[in-house]
Amino acid sequence: MWRSLDTDSYAMALRRIHRVAADIEAEFEQARCSIGGAVDPKLLATTVGDPAISMRSTLVASPPTTPPITRTIGDVYDRFIADPKHTWSKRTQIAHATTRKWVIEVFGEETPLTEITREGCREFVALLREMPKSAHQRFPDMTITEVIAAAKGKGERRLISTANLNAYINRFGGVMNWAMNEGYLDRNPLKGLKLRDPVKKRDKRNPFSPEQLRCIFDAPIYTGCRDDANGYAVPGDQRPRRARFWVPLIALFSGLRLNEICQLEVSDIREIDGIPCLRVASGLSQTGDEKRVKTNASERIVPIHDELTRCGFLAFAESQRLCGETNLFPELPFGHLGYRSTAISRWFSRFLENAGAAAPLTCFHSFRHNFRDGLREAKIDRDVALLLGGWTTDGKGTAVADNYGSGYQPRALAEAVNAVGFSKLDLAHLHCQQVGFSKPD
């Protein structure tokens, strides 16, 4: 038997279900009575015709109720952002501020939260689908409708991706979920409005091809350039080995994310059980700067690949230590969002173009895909691969198992890392004589 509760409010449904259940019980009793079965007279009568219940007396006897607090979307959004439980990075703060700006422009700051309808949210999503890429940067002083009109006027066809669109919906939906928890709202009108992303996650980025890798590591900055500043793409007799030289190499042979590499300190290069390792960690650096990681799984130890050692990476780290440097790459400044990776990320895009290595769906993050493919080709155990790459588990029960045991020893991890190789890439021109490595104090 199916009965509609005629509401999409969970709270209201809980109240109405008792009445519907009573009506159904009455129907069952009537059916039993019609065939001569034993019945319960109390269940035959529903509450509608029960003379013992008076609506007037019920209303009089009920204590006065306090009407729910009605808050505007602007007020709720500000309360959400100010909630001290949120510990956001500067990048996330800016993302929420941008989303708030667009929500307020569409719905109006003084609109009561309870008047934001499902249909209104659909219209908001429809507007987002017409937004050009980097709209908040390219059109900073325009409203969302003005941005769309300006982009159409310029014939702009580069619209935000489905993934970015869903990110805006998630952030707005997060505000609505927060409002429900605070008792300002009965339901989330954005629930289920995310769009299906036509691009599979694994297809969003490709690994670099062998030819691209050869172009990258045969570029002047690796074979001889004028300098590693403006002359990095100009052939010359200089072979500087600083961030622009090391960061791509470390990414290829460790799988570290760009900012994980850029924020490394000299003390993060350390021997553990006799194995030289890279330590990826969050928290405050020795200079008091914040070090960030993407997830809890990102904090890890990754043994240094033998190919990096042959290229002189340990010697470089030792020289930085002897020079009294704290940061492994002190020449990298903090970007406007507080990440050391900002400048080198922009540089690397230009570098790929100059090296003839640019291709669709490839960027710096492609090194991470190369490393993952290298682990697969070497048939490295999946748990070890996830640990080395700082990848989170897939939600199929492995997370609980990760809490047991003492983990993998550095020597076992080193064997896995050194099993990763790129047979079509020859880096012999980067090998150099090694020097000793001192343990950090």
C-alpha positions in Angstrom: 0.0 0.0 0.0 1.4 3.4 -1.0 0.3 6.7 0.5 1.7 10.1 -0.4 2.6 12.4 2.5 2.2 15.4 0.2 5.4 17.1 1.4 9.1 17.2 0.5 9.9 18.3 4.1 11.4 15.5 6.2 10.3 17.2 9.4 6.7 17.5 8.1 6.7 13.9 6.8 7.6 12.6 10.3 4.6 14.4 11.7 2.1 13.2 9.0 3.2 9.6 8.9 1.3 8.8 12.2 -2.0 10.0 10.8 -1.5 8.0 7.5 -0.5 4.9 9.5 -3.7 5.1 11.5 -5.8 5.4 8.4 -4.1 2.3 6.9 -4.7 0.3 10.2 -8.4 1.3 10.0 -8.6 0.0 6.4 -7.1 -3.4 7.5 -9.6 -3.6 10.4 -12.5 -2.9 8.0 -11.3 -5.6 5.7 -11.1 -8.1 8.6 -14.6 -7.1 9.7 -16.0 -7.7 6.1 -14.9 -11.3 6.1 -16.0 -12.0 9.7 -12.6 -11.8 11.3 -11.7 -10.5 14.8 -11.3 -6.8 14.9 -10.2 -4.1 17.3 -13.0 -1.4 17.5 -10.5 1.2 18.5 -8.6 0.7 15.3 -11.8 0.9 13.2 -12.3 4.6 13.9 -9.8 7.2 12.5 -9.1 10.4 14.3 -11.1 12.4 11.8 -14.5 11.4 13.1 -13.5 10.7 16.7 -15.9 12.8 18.9 -13.5 12.5 21.8 -11.1 14.8 20.0 -12.0 18.5 19.6 -9.9 20.6 17.3 -11.0 23.7 19.3 -9.9 22.2 22.6 -6.7 21.0 21.1 -5.9 24.4 19.8 -6.7 26.1 23.1 -4.7 23.6 25.1 -1.6 23.8 22.9 1.1 26.1 24.2 1.9 29.1 22.0 4.5 28.3 19.5 7.4 30.6 18.5 7.5 31.3 14.8 10.7 30.1 13.1 13.4 32.7 12.7 13.4 34.1 9.2 16.8 35.1 8.0 17.9 36.6 4.6 20.3 34.8 2.3 22.9 37.5 2.8 22.7 37.2 6.6 22.9 33.4 6.5 25.8 33.5 4.1 27.8 35.9 6.3 27.1 33.7 9.3 28.3 30.6 7.4 31.5 32.3 6.4 32.1 33.6 9.9 31.6 30.2 11.5 34.8 29.5 13.5 34.7 25.8 12.6 35.8 26.6 9.1 39.6 26.6 8.7 39.9 27.5 5.0 43.0 28.3 3.0 43.1 31.7 1.3 42.2 30.1 -2.0 39.1 28.5 -0.5 38.1 31.8 1.2 38.3 33.6 -2.2 36.3 30.8 -3.8 33.5 31.2 -1.2 33.6 35.0 -1.6 33.2 34.7 -5.3 30.3 32.2 -5.0 28.6 34.5 -2.4 28.9 37.4 -4.8 27.1 35.5 -7.6 24.4 34.1 -5.3 23.6 37.5 -3.9 23.5 39.0 -7.4 21.0 36.4 -8.6 18.7 36.0 -5.5 19.1 39.4 -3.8 20.8 39.9 -0.4 17.5 40.7 1.5 15.6 37.7 0.1 14.4 35.4 2.9 16.3 32.1 2.9 13.0 30.2 2.9 11.9 31.9 -0.4 14.8 30.4 -2.4 13.0 27.8 -4.4 14.1 24.8 -6.4 13.2 26.5 -9.6 15.3 29.6 -8.6 18.2 27.3 -8.0 17.8 25.7 -11.4 17.9 29.2 -13.0 21.1 29.9 -11.0 22.7 26.7 -12.4 21.6 27.7 -15.9 23.4 31.0 -15.5 26.6 29.2 -14.3 26.5 27.1 -17.5 27.0 30.3 -19.5 29.9 31.7 -17.4 33.2 32.1 -19.2 36.4 30.7 -17.8 38.2 32.8 -15.1 35.2 35.2 -15.1 35.9 36.6 -11.6 39.4 37.6 -12.8 38.6 38.8 -16.3 35.4 40.6 -15.4 35.9 41.6 -11.7 33.6 44.6 -11.6 30.6 43.1 -13.4 27.6 41.2 -12.2 27.0 37.6 -13.3 24.5 38.7 -16.0 26.9 41.5 -17.2 29.7 39.0 -17.4 27.7 36.6 -19.5 26.5 39.4 -21.8 30.1 40.7 -22.2 31.5 37.2 -22.9 28.8 36.6 -25.6 29.5 40.0 -27.1 33.2 39.0 -27.5 32.2 35.7 -29.0 33.7 33.9 -26.0 33.3 30.1 -26.3 35.5 29.0 -23.4 33.0 28.3 -20.7 33.8 27.0 -17.2 34.1 23.2 -17.0 31.4 21.0 -15.6 33.8 20.2 -12.7 34.1 23.9 -11.8 30.4 24.5 -12.2 29.7 21.7 -9.8 32.2 23.2 -7.4 30.1 26.4 -7.2 27.0 24.3 -6.7 28.8 22.4 -3.9 29.8 25.6 -2.1 26.3 27.1 -2.3 24.8 23.8 -1.3 27.2 23.7 1.6 25.7 27.0 2.8 22.2 25.5 2.6 23.2 22.3 4.5 24.7 24.5 7.2 21.5 26.5 7.3 19.5 23.3 7.8 21.8 22.2 10.7 21.2 25.7 12.3 17.4 25.3 12.0 17.0 28.1 9.4 15.8 25.8 6.6 13.9 22.5 6.3 15.4 21.3 3.1 18.2 22.0 0.6 16.8 23.2 -2.7 20.1 22.6 -4.5 20.2 18.9 -3.6 20.7 16.8 -6.7 21.3 19.7 -9.1 24.9 18.9 -9.8 25.5 18.1 -13.5 27.0 14.9 -14.7 30.6 15.5 -15.8 31.0 14.1 -19.4 34.8 14.0 -18.9 35.9 10.9 -16.9 38.2 11.8 -14.0 41.1 9.7 -15.5 40.7 11.7 -18.8 41.1 15.1 -17.3 44.9 14.9 -17.4 47.2 12.7 -19.5 50.8 11.7 -18.6 53.5 13.2 -20.7 54.4 11.0 -23.7 58.0 9.8 -24.1 58.5 12.4 -26.8 57.2 15.2 -24.5 59.6 14.0 -21.7 62.5 14.0 -24.1 61.6 17.6 -25.2 61.4 18.7 -21.6 64.7 17.3 -20.3 66.6 18.1 -23.5 65.6 21.8 -23.2 68.4 24.4 -22.7 67.8 24.6 -19.0 68.9 21.0 -18.8 71.6 21.0 -21.6 73.0 24.6 -21.2 71.2 27.9 -21.2 72.0 31.6 -20.9 70.6 31.6 -17.3 67.6 30.2 -15.5 65.7 33.5 -15.4 64.7 35.1 -18.6 67.3 33.1 -20.6 66.1 29.7 -19.6 65.0 28.9 -23.2 68.1 30.4 -24.8 71.1 27.9 -25.4 74.2 28.9 -23.6 77.1 27.7 -21.5 75.4 28.0 -18.1 73.9 25.0 -16.2 72.2 26.4 -13.1 70.6 23.9 -10.8 67.9 25.6 -8.9 64.1 25.3 -8.6 63.4 25.3 -12.4 65.9 22.5 -12.9 65.0 20.3 -10.0 61.2 20.7 -9.6 60.2 18.8 -12.8 62.8 16.1 -12.1 61.5 15.5 -8.5 57.9 15.4 -9.8 58.7 12.7 -12.4 60.6 10.5 -10.0 58.6 10.9 -6.8 55.0 11.8 -7.8 54.9 14.8 -5.5 52.5 17.5 -6.2 53.9 20.9 -7.4 53.4 22.8 -4.1 54.6 19.8 -2.1 57.9 20.1 -3.9 58.1 23.9 -3.8 57.6 24.1 0.0 60.2 21.5 0.8 62.7 22.6 3.5 66.3 21.4 3.6 65.4 19.5 6.8 62.8 17.6 4.7 65.6 15.8 3.0 66.6 13.2 5.5 67.9 9.7 6.0 65.5 7.2 7.6 66.9 3.8 8.4 69.8 4.6 6.0 67.4 5.5 3.1 67.5 9.1 1.8 63.9 10.3 1.8 61.6 13.3 1.0 59.3 14.3 3.9 56.0 15.8 2.9 54.3 17.4 5.9 52.0 20.2 6.9 52.2 22.8 9.7 54.6 25.6 10.3 58.0 25.7 8.6 61.2 26.6 10.5 60.7 30.2 9.3 57.1 30.3 10.6 55.4 29.9 7.2 52.5 27.6 6.7 53.1 24.4 4.8 50.0 22.9 3.3 49.0 19.4 2.0 45.9 18.4 0.1 44.6 15.7 2.4 45.7 13.8 5.5 47.1 11.0 3.2 49.4 13.6 1.6 51.6 13.6 4.6 54.1 10.9 3.9 57.7 9.8 3.4 58.9 9.1 -0.2 62.4 7.6 -0.7 64.6 9.5 -3.1 64.8 7.8 -6.5 68.3 6.6 -7.5 68.0 8.6 -10.8 67.7 11.8 -8.7 70.8 10.8 -6.8 72.7 10.2 -10.0 71.6 13.7 -11.2 73.1 15.2 -8.0 70.1 15.9 -6.0 71.6 14.9 -2.6 74.6 17.0 -3.4 72.4 20.0 -4.1 70.5 19.5 -0.8 73.8 19.2 1.1 75.0 22.4 -0.5 71.8 24.3 0.5 72.4 23.0 4.1 76.0 24.2 4.1 74.9 27.6 2.8 72.6 27.9 5.8 69.4 27.8 3.7 66.2 26.8 5.4 64.1 26.4 2.3 65.3 24.0 -0.4 64.3 26.5 -3.1 64.6 29.9 -1.4 64.2 31.8 -4.7 60.5 30.7 -5.0 58.3 33.5 -3.5 54.9 33.1 -2.0 52.1 33.8 -4.4 49.0 35.9 -3.6 47.2 32.9 -2.2 50.1 31.8 0.0 51.6 29.1 -2.2 55.2 28.9 -3.3 54.1 27.0 -6.4 52.2 30.0 -8.0 55.1 31.5 -10.0 56.7 28.2 -11.1 53.3 26.9 -12.2 52.9 29.9 -14.6 56.5 29.5 -15.7 56.1 25.8 -16.5 53.3 26.5 -19.0 55.6 28.9 -20.9 58.4 26.4 -20.6 56.4 23.6 -22.3 55.6 25.9 -25.2 59.2 26.9 -25.6 60.4 23.3 -25.3 57.9 22.1 -27.9 56.4 19.8 -25.3 52.9 21.4 -25.0 49.9 19.2 -25.8 46.2 19.0 -24.9 45.4 17.6 -21.4 49.0 17.8 -20.2 50.4 20.2 -17.6 52.7 20.0 -14.6 50.3 17.5 -12.9 51.0 15.1 -15.8 54.3 14.2 -14.1 52.1 12.7 -11.3 50.3 10.6 -13.9 53.7 9.4 -15.3 54.8 8.3 -11.8 51.5 6.4 -11.2 51.8 4.7 -14.6 55.4 3.8 -13.7 54.1 2.1 -10.5 51.5 0.2 -12.4 54.0 -1.0 -15.0 56.4 -2.1 -12.2 53.4 -4.0 -10.7 53.9 -2.3 -7.4 51.3 -3.3 -4.7 48.3 -1.0 -4.8 48.6 -0.1 -1.1 52.2 0.9 -1.6 51.4 3.0 -4.6 48.6 4.8 -2.8 51.0 5.5 0.1 53.8 6.8 -2.1 51.5 9.1 -4.1 49.6 10.4 -1.1 46.4 9.2 -2.7 43.3 8.6 -0.6 41.6 5.3 -0.5 38.6 4.5 -2.6 36.1 4.1 0.2 35.9 0.3 -0.2 37.0 -0.6 3.3 40.8 -0.1 3.0 40.7 3.0 5.2 40.1 1.1 8.4 42.8 -1.5 7.5 45.3 1.4 7.2 45.0 2.0 10.9 46.6 -1.4 11.7 50.2 -2.3 11.7 53.3 -0.1 11.6 53.3 0.6 7.9 55.9 -0.1 5.3 59.6 0.3 6.1 61.6 2.8 4.1 63.7 0.1 2.4 60.5 -1.5 1.0 59.3 1.8 -0.2 62.7 2.6 -1.8 62.5 -0.6 -3.7 59.1 0.4 -5.0 60.2 3.9 -6.0 63.3 2.6 -7.8 61.2 0.1 -9.7 59.7 3.1 -11.5 61.6 3.8 -14.7 61.2 5.4 -18.1 63.0 3.3 -20.6 62.6 5.8 -23.5 64.1 8.7 -21.5 67.9 9.0 -21.2 69.1 11.4 -18.5 72.8 10.5 -18.7 73.6 14.1 -19.7 72.4 15.2 -16.2 74.4 12.7 -14.1 77.2 14.1 -12.1 79.8 13.0 -9.4 78.3 12.5 -6.0 79.4 14.0 -2.7 78.5 12.8 0.8 75.2 13.5 2.5 74.9 14.7 6.1 72.0 13.9 8.3 70.0 17.1 9.3 70.4 18.1 12.9 
